Amino acid sequence: EPIKPKFYDITPQDSKSGCKTIWYMRDGEEATGVPLSGTDSQLVQHIVQLEYEGSGNENNTISGKNSKPPLAGFPAIRLVFVQPFDKLTKNQTYPVTGTKIIRCIGFTDNDDVVKFGNAEKIKESDVKKWAIAIAKIFNNYRWSKGRGCLSYSGLSARLQGLEGYAYCKTRADGIKLFTAMLQIFAKQPDETCFFWSENNNPEKKYSSTKKETVVLGEKYKSESLRPVADVVFDSASLVLPSKTIPLVKRNVVVYK
């Protein structure tokens, strides 16, 4: 029996926009799902695009099960962003932070993968080139974190090693962030892979006021969900299965 697509309805209960938000699992597995938002007809269009993108005819289709190139296992670049301390509000204990990851598609540190021609062996010159690009692209870069969600998913996104999402103030802020990340590898985003969603009442849903609760006789304050803040690029590192290598600190290349 073929694996049928599944989805969870994750539309906020207080939403009055007339749109739905679902977690769509093309191959029936939650870990490989993607968020989709829109009216019923828009959701159908999104799903049809994901199901049949790249297929020419019925006899030429390939099952989605295990057909996607897996991202886990490829070397990854981790970008870390931190809110400047002078921008903290009176109620903040710690600065807002953000982390984004992009996979180095086509590269590996595994000799067996290289032996079968599935990827190139990562070289010092490759890492140096990426570090220089990061220092230039993300020098004083500000990610405007917000309560909207921009996801970048689909065939192009996966092949580029950047299938994921980011919380942003506006759709344009999210596109700017994903575009900058792809520039590390001299690539451009596929505009058809972007999906924007936001709650109908974000101020109520993601209130910045910390709620106090008592657990086992002790008082706790919950952290704010989807805080609104500008976070500035702080550092970048290369993540390998065996170790993590620092690449850039602010606008200085530290990889040697």
Helices and strands as residue ranges (DSSP letters): E 6-9, E 20-25, G 30-32, E 34-38, H 40-52, G 58-60, E 76-82, G 85-87, E 97-103, E 107-108, H 111-115, E 120-121, H 124-137, E 142-145, E 148-152, H 155-159, E 164-168, H 171-183, G 191-193, E 194-197, H 202-205, E 212-215, E 218-221, E 229-239, E 244-249, E 252-253
